[in-house]
Amino acid sequence: MSRLRAATKRLLDRPDDVDDGVTAPLDEQEQLELLKSMEMDMANSNEQFRFAFASLACLETPIFIVLPYCHNHGNKPLAYMALTVLLVCAYVTYKVKIDDKAPKKYLLPMASVLAVLILVQAYLKHAPWAGYDYLWLIPGFTCFTTMVIRHWISESSSDLDRLRGMTYKLKGA
C-alpha cells in the first residue's frame, strides 16, 4: 500500500495520542501542515523519478547513433525514427506535466504510434529476427514505461487531491 493511501486512511486520526481507543481528529492547522509536507515530499520524489526515467530513456540513444547496423542495410530511417521516439519520451517524462492540455498531451500517443510503426517496418524488413534486429523493440518498451510512469504520477496526485478533500469544510470553526 502506498504512503499516500495509508495517510488517507489515518489522516484525521492520531491513535498514538490516546490510550483508550478513542481517536482525536487533527485540527485545521495540523491538517494544513501535514498536507504541505506531503505535497513537498511528493514534488521532490516526482522530480527525482522524472529525472531518473528521462535519463534512462536518453541512455539508449547512443545505440541508434553509434551502432553501424543502424546506418547500414537501409536502417537509417528506422534509426532516426527510434531516436525521435526516445527523445520525445524523455521530454514527456521530464518536462510535460500530467494535466497539460493540447498539443503537449498528444506527444506521447504520437510517439507510441511511431514506435508501433517502427516495429512493423522492422519486422517487414527483417522478417526472421536475429541478433541486432531486437533493438527495434527499445522504442516501444520506452513508450510503454513512459505511459506507466505517468499513470503512477497521476494516481499519486489524485490521492493527494482526495486528502485535500478530507480536510475540515468549515474554516475557523
LOKOL-281849 format. One record per atom (N, C-alpha, C): residue in three letters; atom name; x, y, z. Coordinates in nm, 2 decimals, padded with zeros to 4 digits. Layout:
REM residues N
[site ALA CA [X Y Z]]
...
END
This chain:
REM residues 173
[site MET N [00.09 -00.12 00.00]]
[site MET CA [00.00 00.00 00.00]]
[site MET C [00.09 00.12 00.00]]
[site SER N [00.06 00.22 -00.08]]
[site SER CA [00.14 00.34 -00.09]]
[site SER C [00.13 00.42 00.03]]
[site ARG N [00.23 00.51 00.05]]
[site ARG CA [00.23 00.60 00.17]]
[site ARG C [00.11 00.69 00.17]]
[site LEU N [00.07 00.74 00.05]]
[site LEU CA [-00.04 00.83 00.04]]
[site LEU C [-00.17 00.76 00.07]]
[site ARG N [-00.19 00.64 00.03]]
[site ARG CA [-00.31 00.57 00.06]]
[site ARG C [-00.32 00.54 00.21]]
[site ALA N [-00.21 00.51 00.27]]
[site ALA CA [-00.21 00.48 00.42]]
[site ALA C [-00.24 00.61 00.49]]
[site ALA N [-00.18 00.72 00.44]]
[site ALA CA [-00.21 00.85 00.51]]
[site ALA C [-00.36 00.89 00.49]]
[site THR N [-00.42 00.85 00.37]]
[site THR CA [-00.56 00.88 00.35]]
[site THR C [-00.64 00.82 00.46]]
[site LYS N [-00.61 00.70 00.49]]
[site LYS CA [-00.69 00.62 00.59]]
[site LYS C [-00.67 00.67 00.73]]
[site ARG N [-00.56 00.73 00.76]]
[site ARG CA [-00.54 00.78 00.90]]
[site ARG C [-00.52 00.93 00.91]]
[site LEU N [-00.56 01.00 00.81]]
[site LEU CA [-00.54 01.15 00.81]]
[site LEU C [-00.60 01.22 00.94]]
[site LEU N [-00.72 01.19 00.97]]
[site LEU CA [-00.79 01.26 01.07]]
[site LEU C [-00.78 01.19 01.21]]
[site ASP N [-00.70 01.08 01.22]]
[site ASP CA [-00.69 01.01 01.34]]
[site ASP C [-00.54 01.01 01.39]]
[site ARG N [-00.52 01.02 01.52]]
[site ARG CA [-00.39 01.00 01.58]]
[site ARG C [-00.40 00.90 01.69]]
[site PRO N [-00.39 00.77 01.66]]
[site PRO CA [-00.40 00.67 01.76]]
[site PRO C [-00.29 00.67 01.87]]
[site ASP N [-00.18 00.73 01.84]]
[site ASP CA [-00.06 00.73 01.93]]
[site ASP C [-00.09 00.82 02.05]]
[site ASP N [-00.18 00.92 02.04]]
[site ASP CA [-00.20 01.02 02.14]]
[site ASP C [-00.30 00.97 02.25]]
[site VAL N [-00.39 00.88 02.22]]
[site VAL CA [-00.49 00.83 02.31]]
[site VAL C [-00.48 00.68 02.34]]
[site ASP N [-00.49 00.65 02.46]]
[site ASP CA [-00.47 00.51 02.50]]
[site ASP C [-00.60 00.43 02.51]]
[site ASP N [-00.71 00.50 02.53]]
[site ASP CA [-00.84 00.43 02.55]]
[site ASP C [-00.91 00.39 02.42]]
[site GLY N [-00.85 00.40 02.31]]
[site GLY CA [-00.91 00.36 02.18]]
[site GLY C [-00.99 00.47 02.12]]
[site VAL N [-01.01 00.59 02.18]]
[site VAL CA [-01.08 00.70 02.12]]
[site VAL C [-00.98 00.78 02.05]]
[site THR N [-01.00 00.81 01.93]]
[site THR CA [-00.91 00.89 01.85]]
[site THR C [-00.95 01.04 01.84]]
[site ALA N [-00.85 01.12 01.84]]
[site ALA CA [-00.88 01.27 01.83]]
[site ALA C [-00.84 01.31 01.69]]
[site PRO N [-00.93 01.39 01.63]]
[site PRO CA [-00.90 01.44 01.50]]
[site PRO C [-00.80 01.55 01.50]]
[site LEU N [-00.73 01.57 01.39]]
[site LEU CA [-00.63 01.68 01.37]]
[site LEU C [-00.71 01.81 01.35]]
[site ASP N [-00.65 01.91 01.41]]
[site ASP CA [-00.72 02.04 01.39]]
[site ASP C [-00.68 02.10 01.25]]
[site GLU N [-00.74 02.21 01.22]]
[site GLU CA [-00.72 02.27 01.08]]
[site GLU C [-00.57 02.30 01.05]]
[site GLN N [-00.50 02.35 01.15]]
[site GLN CA [-00.36 02.39 01.13]]
[site GLN C [-00.28 02.27 01.11]]
[site GLU N [-00.30 02.16 01.19]]
[site GLU CA [-00.22 02.04 01.17]]
[site GLU C [-00.25 01.97 01.04]]
[site GLN N [-00.37 01.98 00.99]]
[site GLN CA [-00.40 01.92 00.86]]
[site GLN C [-00.33 01.99 00.75]]
[site LEU N [-00.33 02.13 00.76]]
[site LEU CA [-00.26 02.20 00.65]]
[site LEU C [-00.11 02.18 00.65]]
[site GLU N [-00.05 02.17 00.77]]
[site GLU CA [00.09 02.14 00.78]]
[site GLU C [00.12 02.00 00.72]]
[site LEU N [00.03 01.90 00.75]]
[site LEU CA [00.05 01.77 00.70]]
[site LEU C [00.04 01.76 00.55]]
[site LEU N [-00.06 01.83 00.50]]
[site LEU CA [-00.08 01.84 00.35]]
[site LEU C [00.04 01.91 00.28]]
[site LYS N [00.09 02.02 00.34]]
[site LYS CA [00.20 02.09 00.28]]
[site LYS C [00.33 02.00 00.28]]
[site SER N [00.35 01.93 00.39]]
[site SER CA [00.47 01.84 00.39]]
[site SER C [00.46 01.73 00.30]]
[site MET N [00.34 01.67 00.28]]
[site MET CA [00.32 01.56 00.19]]
[site MET C [00.33 01.61 00.04]]
[site GLU N [00.28 01.73 00.02]]
[site GLU CA [00.29 01.79 -00.12]]
[site GLU C [00.44 01.81 -00.15]]
[site MET N [00.52 01.86 -00.06]]
[site MET CA [00.66 01.89 -00.08]]
[site MET C [00.73 01.76 -00.10]]
[site ASP N [00.70 01.66 -00.02]]
[site ASP CA [00.76 01.52 -00.04]]
[site ASP C [00.73 01.46 -00.17]]
[site MET N [00.61 01.47 -00.21]]
[site MET CA [00.57 01.42 -00.34]]
[site MET C [00.63 01.49 -00.46]]
[site ALA N [00.64 01.62 -00.45]]
[site ALA CA [00.70 01.70 -00.55]]
[site ALA C [00.85 01.66 -00.57]]
[site ASN N [00.92 01.65 -00.46]]
[site ASN CA [01.06 01.61 -00.46]]
[site ASN C [01.08 01.47 -00.52]]
[site SER N [01.00 01.37 -00.48]]
[site SER CA [01.01 01.24 -00.53]]
[site SER C [00.97 01.23 -00.67]]
[site ASN N [00.87 01.31 -00.71]]
[site ASN CA [00.83 01.31 -00.86]]
[site ASN C [00.94 01.36 -00.94]]
[site GLU N [01.00 01.47 -00.89]]
[site GLU CA [01.11 01.53 -00.97]]
[site GLU C [01.23 01.43 -00.99]]
[site GLN N [01.26 01.36 -00.88]]
[site GLN CA [01.37 01.26 -00.89]]
[site GLN C [01.33 01.14 -00.98]]
[site PHE N [01.21 01.09 -00.97]]
[site PHE CA [01.17 00.99 -01.06]]
[site PHE C [01.17 01.03 -01.21]]
[site ARG N [01.12 01.15 -01.23]]
[site ARG CA [01.11 01.21 -01.37]]
[site ARG C [01.26 01.21 -01.42]]
[site PHE N [01.35 01.27 -01.35]]
[site PHE CA [01.49 01.28 -01.40]]
[site PHE C [01.55 01.14 -01.42]]
[site ALA N [01.52 01.05 -01.33]]
[site ALA CA [01.58 00.92 -01.35]]
[site ALA C [01.53 00.84 -01.47]]
[site PHE N [01.40 00.85 -01.49]]
[site PHE CA [01.34 00.78 -01.61]]
[site PHE C [01.37 00.85 -01.74]]
[site ALA N [01.38 00.98 -01.74]]
[site ALA CA [01.42 01.05 -01.86]]
[site ALA C [01.57 01.02 -01.89]]
[site SER N [01.65 01.01 -01.79]]
[site SER CA [01.79 00.97 -01.81]]
[site SER C [01.80 00.83 -01.87]]
[site LEU N [01.72 00.74 -01.82]]
[site LEU CA [01.72 00.60 -01.88]]
[site LEU C [01.67 00.60 -02.02]]
[site ALA N [01.57 00.69 -02.06]]
[site ALA CA [01.53 00.69 -02.20]]
[site ALA C [01.64 00.75 -02.29]]
[site CYS N [01.71 00.85 -02.23]]
[site CYS CA [01.82 00.90 -02.31]]
[site CYS C [01.95 00.81 -02.32]]
[site LEU N [01.96 00.72 -02.22]]
[site LEU CA [02.07 00.63 -02.22]]
[site LEU C [02.07 00.54 -02.34]]
[site GLU N [01.96 00.51 -02.40]]
[site GLU CA [01.95 00.42 -02.51]]
[site GLU C [01.98 00.49 -02.65]]
[site THR N [01.99 00.62 -02.65]]
[site THR CA [02.01 00.69 -02.78]]
[site THR C [02.14 00.67 -02.84]]
[site PRO N [02.25 00.65 -02.77]]
[site PRO CA [02.38 00.62 -02.84]]
[site PRO C [02.38 00.49 -02.92]]
[site ILE N [02.29 00.40 -02.89]]
[site ILE CA [02.28 00.27 -02.96]]
[site ILE C [02.25 00.30 -03.11]]
[site PHE N [02.15 00.39 -03.12]]
[site PHE CA [02.10 00.42 -03.26]]
[site PHE C [02.19 00.52 -03.33]]
[site ILE N [02.28 00.58 -03.26]]
[site ILE CA [02.37 00.68 -03.33]]
[site ILE C [02.50 00.61 -03.36]]
[site VAL N [02.56 00.53 -03.28]]
[site VAL CA [02.69 00.47 -03.29]]
[site VAL C [02.69 00.33 -03.36]]
[site LEU N [02.59 00.25 -03.34]]
[site LEU CA [02.59 00.11 -03.39]]
[site LEU C [02.59 00.11 -03.54]]
[site PRO N [02.69 00.05 -03.61]]
[site PRO CA [02.69 00.05 -03.76]]
[site PRO C [02.57 -00.02 -03.82]]
[site TYR N [02.51 -00.11 -03.75]]
[site TYR CA [02.39 -00.18 -03.80]]
[site TYR C [02.28 -00.09 -03.83]]
[site CYS N [02.27 00.02 -03.75]]
[site CYS CA [02.16 00.12 -03.76]]
[site CYS C [02.18 00.21 -03.88]]
[site HIS N [02.30 00.21 -03.94]]
[site HIS CA [02.33 00.30 -04.05]]
[site HIS C [02.35 00.22 -04.18]]
[site ASN N [02.36 00.10 -04.17]]
[site ASN CA [02.38 00.01 -04.29]]
[site ASN C [02.25 -00.06 -04.32]]
[site HIS N [02.25 -00.13 -04.43]]
[site HIS CA [02.13 -00.21 -04.47]]
[site HIS C [02.00 -00.13 -04.48]]
[site GLY N [02.01 -00.01 -04.51]]
[site GLY CA [01.89 00.07 -04.52]]
[site GLY C [01.81 00.10 -04.39]]
[site ASN N [01.88 00.09 -04.28]]
[site ASN CA [01.82 00.11 -04.15]]
[site ASN C [01.82 00.25 -04.09]]
[site LYS N [01.87 00.35 -04.17]]
[site LYS CA [01.88 00.49 -04.12]]
[site LYS C [01.75 00.55 -04.09]]
[site PRO N [01.64 00.53 -04.17]]
[site PRO CA [01.51 00.59 -04.14]]
[site PRO C [01.46 00.53 -04.01]]
[site LEU N [01.48 00.40 -03.99]]
[site LEU CA [01.44 00.33 -03.86]]
[site LEU C [01.51 00.39 -03.74]]
[site ALA N [01.64 00.41 -03.76]]
[site ALA CA [01.73 00.46 -03.65]]
[site ALA C [01.68 00.61 -03.62]]
[site TYR N [01.65 00.69 -03.72]]
[site TYR CA [01.61 00.82 -03.69]]
[site TYR C [01.47 00.83 -03.62]]
[site MET N [01.38 00.74 -03.67]]
[site MET CA [01.25 00.73 -03.60]]
[site MET C [01.27 00.69 -03.46]]
[site ALA N [01.35 00.59 -03.43]]
[site ALA CA [01.38 00.54 -03.30]]
[site ALA C [01.43 00.65 -03.21]]
[site LEU N [01.53 00.73 -03.26]]
[site LEU CA [01.58 00.84 -03.19]]
[site LEU C [01.47 00.94 -03.15]]
[site THR N [01.39 00.97 -03.25]]
[site THR CA [01.28 01.06 -03.22]]
[site THR C [01.19 01.01 -03.11]]
[site VAL N [01.15 00.88 -03.11]]
[site VAL CA [01.07 00.83 -03.01]]
[site VAL C [01.13 00.84 -02.87]]
[site LEU N [01.26 00.80 -02.87]]
[site LEU CA [01.33 00.80 -02.74]]
[site LEU C [01.34 00.95 -02.68]]
[site LEU N [01.37 01.04 -02.77]]
[site LEU CA [01.38 01.18 -02.72]]
[site LEU C [01.25 01.24 -02.68]]
[site VAL N [01.14 01.21 -02.76]]
[site VAL CA [01.01 01.25 -02.72]]
[site VAL C [00.97 01.19 -02.59]]
[site CYS N [00.99 01.07 -02.57]]
[site CYS CA [00.96 01.00 -02.44]]
[site CYS C [01.03 01.07 -02.32]]
[site ALA N [01.16 01.09 -02.34]]
[site ALA CA [01.24 01.16 -02.24]]
[site ALA C [01.18 01.30 -02.21]]
[site TYR N [01.15 01.37 -02.31]]
[site TYR CA [01.09 01.51 -02.29]]
[site TYR C [00.96 01.50 -02.22]]
[site VAL N [00.87 01.41 -02.26]]
[site VAL CA [00.74 01.39 -02.20]]
[site VAL C [00.76 01.35 -02.05]]
[site THR N [00.85 01.26 -02.02]]
[site THR CA [00.87 01.22 -01.89]]
[site THR C [00.92 01.33 -01.80]]
[site TYR N [01.01 01.41 -01.85]]
[site TYR CA [01.08 01.51 -01.76]]
[site TYR C [01.01 01.65 -01.76]]
[site LYS N [00.96 01.69 -01.87]]
[site LYS CA [00.91 01.83 -01.88]]
[site LYS C [00.75 01.84 -01.88]]
[site VAL N [00.68 01.75 -01.94]]
[site VAL CA [00.54 01.77 -01.96]]
[site VAL C [00.46 01.73 -01.84]]
[site LYS N [00.38 01.83 -01.78]]
[site LYS CA [00.31 01.80 -01.66]]
[site LYS C [00.19 01.71 -01.70]]
[site ILE N [00.14 01.64 -01.60]]
[site ILE CA [00.03 01.54 -01.62]]
[site ILE C [-00.09 01.60 -01.67]]
[site ASP N [-00.12 01.72 -01.62]]
[site ASP CA [-00.25 01.79 -01.65]]
[site ASP C [-00.24 01.89 -01.77]]
[site ASP N [-00.13 01.88 -01.85]]
[site ASP CA [-00.11 01.97 -01.96]]
[site ASP C [-00.22 01.95 -02.06]]
[site LYS N [-00.26 02.06 -02.13]]
[site LYS CA [-00.36 02.05 -02.23]]
[site LYS C [-00.29 02.03 -02.37]]
[site ALA N [-00.37 02.03 -02.47]]
[site ALA CA [-00.32 02.02 -02.61]]
[site ALA C [-00.22 02.13 -02.64]]
[site PRO N [-00.13 02.11 -02.72]]
[site PRO CA [-00.09 02.00 -02.80]]
[site PRO C [00.01 01.90 -02.73]]
[site LYS N [00.06 01.94 -02.61]]
[site LYS CA [00.16 01.86 -02.55]]
[site LYS C [00.11 01.72 -02.50]]
[site LYS N [-00.02 01.71 -02.48]]
[site LYS CA [-00.07 01.59 -02.43]]
[site LYS C [-00.08 01.48 -02.54]]
[site TYR N [-00.07 01.53 -02.67]]
[site TYR CA [-00.07 01.44 -02.78]]
[site TYR C [00.07 01.38 -02.82]]
[site LEU N [00.17 01.43 -02.75]]
[site LEU CA [00.31 01.39 -02.79]]
[site LEU C [00.33 01.24 -02.76]]
[site LEU N [00.29 01.19 -02.64]]
[site LEU CA [00.31 01.05 -02.61]]
[site LEU C [00.23 00.96 -02.70]]
[site PRO N [00.10 00.98 -02.72]]
[site PRO CA [00.03 00.89 -02.82]]
[site PRO C [00.09 00.89 -02.96]]
[site MET N [00.14 01.01 -03.00]]
[site MET CA [00.20 01.01 -03.14]]
[site MET C [00.34 00.93 -03.13]]
[site ALA N [00.41 00.94 -03.02]]
[site ALA CA [00.54 00.86 -03.01]]
[site ALA C [00.51 00.72 -03.00]]
[site SER N [00.40 00.68 -02.94]]
[site SER CA [00.36 00.54 -02.93]]
[site SER C [00.32 00.48 -03.07]]
[site VAL N [00.25 00.56 -03.15]]
[site VAL CA [00.21 00.52 -03.28]]
[site VAL C [00.34 00.50 -03.37]]
[site LEU N [00.43 00.60 -03.35]]
[site LEU CA [00.56 00.59 -03.43]]
[site LEU C [00.64 00.46 -03.38]]
[site ALA N [00.64 00.43 -03.25]]
[site ALA CA [00.71 00.31 -03.21]]
[site ALA C [00.64 00.18 -03.27]]
[site VAL N [00.51 00.18 -03.28]]
[site VAL CA [00.45 00.07 -03.34]]
[site VAL C [00.48 00.06 -03.49]]
[site LEU N [00.49 00.18 -03.56]]
[site LEU CA [00.53 00.18 -03.70]]
[site LEU C [00.67 00.13 -03.72]]
[site ILE N [00.76 00.16 -03.62]]
[site ILE CA [00.90 00.11 -03.63]]
[site ILE C [00.90 -00.04 -03.62]]
[site LEU N [00.82 -00.09 -03.52]]
[site LEU CA [00.82 -00.24 -03.51]]
[site LEU C [00.76 -00.31 -03.63]]
[site VAL N [00.66 -00.25 -03.69]]
[site VAL CA [00.60 -00.31 -03.81]]
[site VAL C [00.70 -00.31 -03.93]]
[site GLN N [00.76 -00.19 -03.95]]
[site GLN CA [00.86 -00.17 -04.06]]
[site GLN C [00.98 -00.26 -04.04]]
[site ALA N [01.03 -00.27 -03.92]]
[site ALA CA [01.15 -00.35 -03.89]]
[site ALA C [01.11 -00.50 -03.91]]
[site TYR N [00.99 -00.54 -03.87]]
[site TYR CA [00.95 -00.68 -03.89]]
[site TYR C [00.94 -00.71 -04.04]]
[site LEU N [00.88 -00.62 -04.11]]
[site LEU CA [00.86 -00.65 -04.25]]
[site LEU C [01.00 -00.65 -04.33]]
[site LYS N [01.09 -00.57 -04.28]]
[site LYS CA [01.22 -00.56 -04.35]]
[site LYS C [01.31 -00.68 -04.31]]
[site HIS N [01.31 -00.72 -04.18]]
[site HIS CA [01.40 -00.82 -04.13]]
[site HIS C [01.31 -00.93 -04.07]]
[site ALA N [01.24 -01.00 -04.16]]
[site ALA CA [01.13 -01.09 -04.11]]
[site ALA C [01.18 -01.20 -04.01]]
[site PRO N [01.27 -01.28 -04.04]]
[site PRO CA [01.32 -01.37 -03.93]]
[site PRO C [01.42 -01.29 -03.84]]
[site TRP N [01.38 -01.24 -03.73]]
[site TRP CA [01.46 -01.16 -03.65]]
[site TRP C [01.57 -01.24 -03.58]]
[site ALA N [01.69 -01.18 -03.59]]
[site ALA CA [01.81 -01.24 -03.52]]
[site ALA C [01.91 -01.13 -03.49]]
[site GLY N [01.98 -01.15 -03.38]]
[site GLY CA [02.09 -01.06 -03.35]]
[site GLY C [02.04 -00.92 -03.31]]
[site TYR N [02.09 -00.82 -03.39]]
[site TYR CA [02.06 -00.68 -03.37]]
[site TYR C [01.92 -00.64 -03.40]]
[site ASP N [01.84 -00.73 -03.46]]
[site ASP CA [01.71 -00.69 -03.50]]
[site ASP C [01.62 -00.66 -03.38]]
[site TYR N [01.65 -00.72 -03.27]]
[site TYR CA [01.57 -00.70 -03.15]]
[site TYR C [01.58 -00.56 -03.09]]
[site LEU N [01.68 -00.48 -03.13]]
[site LEU CA [01.69 -00.34 -03.08]]
[site LEU C [01.58 -00.25 -03.12]]
[site TRP N [01.50 -00.29 -03.22]]
[site TRP CA [01.39 -00.21 -03.26]]
[site TRP C [01.27 -00.22 -03.17]]
[site LEU N [01.28 -00.31 -03.07]]
[site LEU CA [01.18 -00.32 -02.96]]
[site LEU C [01.20 -00.21 -02.86]]
[site ILE N [01.32 -00.15 -02.85]]
[site ILE CA [01.35 -00.05 -02.75]]
[site ILE C [01.25 00.07 -02.75]]
[site PRO N [01.22 00.13 -02.87]]
[site PRO CA [01.13 00.25 -02.86]]
[site PRO C [00.99 00.21 -02.81]]
[site GLY N [00.94 00.09 -02.84]]
[site GLY CA [00.81 00.05 -02.79]]
[site GLY C [00.81 00.03 -02.64]]
[site PHE N [00.92 -00.03 -02.59]]
[site PHE CA [00.94 -00.05 -02.45]]
[site PHE C [00.95 00.08 -02.37]]
[site THR N [01.02 00.18 -02.43]]
[site THR CA [01.03 00.31 -02.37]]
[site THR C [00.90 00.38 -02.36]]
[site CYS N [00.82 00.37 -02.47]]
[site CYS CA [00.69 00.44 -02.47]]
[site CYS C [00.60 00.37 -02.36]]
[site PHE N [00.60 00.24 -02.35]]
[site PHE CA [00.52 00.17 -02.26]]
[site PHE C [00.56 00.21 -02.11]]
[site THR N [00.69 00.22 -02.08]]
[site THR CA [00.73 00.26 -01.95]]
[site THR C [00.70 00.40 -01.92]]
[site THR N [00.70 00.49 -02.02]]
[site THR CA [00.67 00.63 -02.00]]
[site THR C [00.52 00.64 -01.97]]
[site MET N [00.44 00.56 -02.03]]
[site MET CA [00.29 00.57 -02.00]]
[site MET C [00.27 00.51 -01.86]]
[site VAL N [00.34 00.41 -01.82]]
[site VAL CA [00.32 00.36 -01.68]]
[site VAL C [00.36 00.46 -01.58]]
[site ILE N [00.47 00.52 -01.60]]
[site ILE CA [00.52 00.62 -01.51]]
[site ILE C [00.43 00.74 -01.49]]
[site ARG N [00.38 00.79 -01.60]]
[site ARG CA [00.28 00.90 -01.60]]
[site ARG C [00.15 00.85 -01.53]]
[site HIS N [00.11 00.73 -01.54]]
[site HIS CA [-00.01 00.68 -01.47]]
[site HIS C [00.02 00.68 -01.32]]
[site TRP N [00.14 00.63 -01.28]]
[site TRP CA [00.17 00.63 -01.14]]
[site TRP C [00.17 00.77 -01.08]]
[site ILE N [00.23 00.86 -01.15]]
[site ILE CA [00.23 01.00 -01.10]]
[site ILE C [00.09 01.06 -01.09]]
[site SER N [00.01 01.04 -01.19]]
[site SER CA [-00.13 01.09 -01.18]]
[site SER C [-00.21 01.02 -01.07]]
[site GLU N [-00.18 00.90 -01.05]]
[site GLU CA [-00.25 00.83 -00.94]]
[site GLU C [-00.21 00.88 -00.80]]
[site SER N [-00.08 00.91 -00.78]]
[site SER CA [-00.04 00.97 -00.66]]
[site SER C [-00.09 01.11 -00.64]]
[site SER N [-00.10 01.19 -00.74]]
[site SER CA [-00.16 01.32 -00.73]]
[site SER C [-00.31 01.32 -00.70]]
[site SER N [-00.38 01.22 -00.75]]
[site SER CA [-00.52 01.21 -00.72]]
[site SER C [-00.54 01.16 -00.58]]
[site ASP N [-00.45 01.08 -00.52]]
[site ASP CA [-00.46 01.05 -00.38]]
[site ASP C [-00.44 01.18 -00.29]]
[site LEU N [-00.35 01.26 -00.33]]
[site LEU CA [-00.33 01.39 -00.26]]
[site LEU C [-00.45 01.48 -00.27]]
[site ASP N [-00.51 01.48 -00.39]]
[site ASP CA [-00.64 01.56 -00.40]]
[site ASP C [-00.75 01.51 -00.31]]
[site ARG N [-00.76 01.38 -00.30]]
[site ARG CA [-00.86 01.31 -00.21]]
[site ARG C [-00.83 01.35 -00.07]]
[site LEU N [-00.70 01.36 -00.03]]
[site LEU CA [-00.67 01.40 00.11]]
[site LEU C [-00.71 01.55 00.13]]
[site ARG N [-00.69 01.63 00.03]]
[site ARG CA [-00.73 01.77 00.04]]
[site ARG C [-00.88 01.78 00.06]]
[site GLY N [-00.95 01.69 00.00]]
[site GLY CA [-01.10 01.69 00.02]]
[site GLY C [-01.15 01.65 00.15]]
[site MET N [-01.06 01.58 00.23]]
[site MET CA [-01.10 01.53 00.36]]
[site MET C [-01.07 01.63 00.47]]
[site THR N [-01.01 01.74 00.44]]
[site THR CA [-00.99 01.84 00.55]]
[site THR C [-01.12 01.90 00.59]]
[site TYR N [-01.11 01.99 00.70]]
[site TYR CA [-01.23 02.05 00.75]]
[site TYR C [-01.30 02.13 00.65]]
[site LYS N [-01.43 02.12 00.64]]
[site LYS CA [-01.51 02.20 00.55]]
[site LYS C [-01.53 02.34 00.60]]
[site LEU N [-01.55 02.36 00.73]]
[site LEU CA [-01.58 02.49 00.79]]
[site LEU C [-01.45 02.55 00.84]]
[site LYS N [-01.41 02.65 00.78]]
[site LYS CA [-01.28 02.72 00.81]]
[site LYS C [-01.31 02.81 00.94]]
[site GLY N [-01.21 02.79 01.03]]
[site GLY CA [-01.22 02.87 01.15]]
[site GLY C [-01.32 02.83 01.25]]
[site ALA N [-01.38 02.71 01.23]]
[site ALA CA [-01.48 02.66 01.33]]
[site ALA C [-01.42 02.60 01.45]]
END
